[in-house]
Amino acid sequence: MHTPHESEIRARAYALWESDGSPEGRADDYWHRAERELSEEMNLDLSEEAAEVTQPRPPAGFPAH
């Protein structure tokens, strides 16, 4: 599975920022928008549910901590 690299996100965010007239003080907005767009193009699920990691249950008789 390929995830967007920082350089790809940076380039997309810059292009979005330029296309909107280069407004000041919204770098985070453009970064997140670029990250979301690239992820959608790659069909990645970035939801909180998808990001949760569940630990498998230990087998019977195995001590749990």
C-alpha positions in Angstrom: 0.0 0.0 0.0 1.4 3.4 -1.0 0.9 6.4 1.2 1.5 10.0 0.2 5.0 11.1 0.8 5.7 14.4 2.5 7.1 15.8 -0.7 3.9 14.9 -2.6 1.7 16.5 0.1 3.9 19.6 0.1 3.6 20.0 -3.6 -0.1 19.5 -3.6 -0.6 21.9 -0.7 1.5 24.5 -2.4 -0.5 24.2 -5.7 -3.8 24.5 -3.8 -2.5 27.5 -1.8 -1.4 29.2 -5.1 -4.7 28.5 -6.8 -6.6 30.1 -3.9 -4.5 33.3 -4.2 -1.8 32.5 -1.7 -3.7 33.5 1.5 -1.6 33.9 4.6 -2.0 31.9 7.9 -3.7 28.8 6.5 -0.7 26.4 5.9 -2.3 23.7 8.1 -5.6 23.9 6.2 -3.8 23.4 2.9 -1.6 20.6 4.2 -4.6 18.6 5.5 -6.6 19.2 2.4 -3.7 18.0 0.2 -3.2 15.0 2.4 -6.9 14.1 2.2 -7.1 14.6 -1.6 -4.0 12.4 -2.2 -5.3 9.7 0.1 -8.7 9.7 -1.6 -7.0 9.4 -5.0 -5.1 6.4 -3.6 -8.2 4.9 -2.1 -6.8 5.0 1.4 -9.0 4.9 4.5 -7.7 7.5 7.0 -10.7 7.4 9.3 -10.1 7.1 13.0 -11.6 3.7 13.0 -9.2 2.5 10.4 -6.3 3.9 12.4 -7.2 2.0 15.5 -4.9 -1.0 16.3 -6.5 -3.9 18.1 -4.4 -6.4 19.9 -5.1 -10.1 19.4 -6.3 -12.0 22.4 -3.6 -14.3 23.9 -4.2 -18.1 23.5 -5.9 -19.9 26.4 -3.4 -20.6 29.2 -1.1 -17.8 28.1 -0.7 -15.3 30.9 -2.2 -11.9 30.1 -0.6 -8.7 31.4 
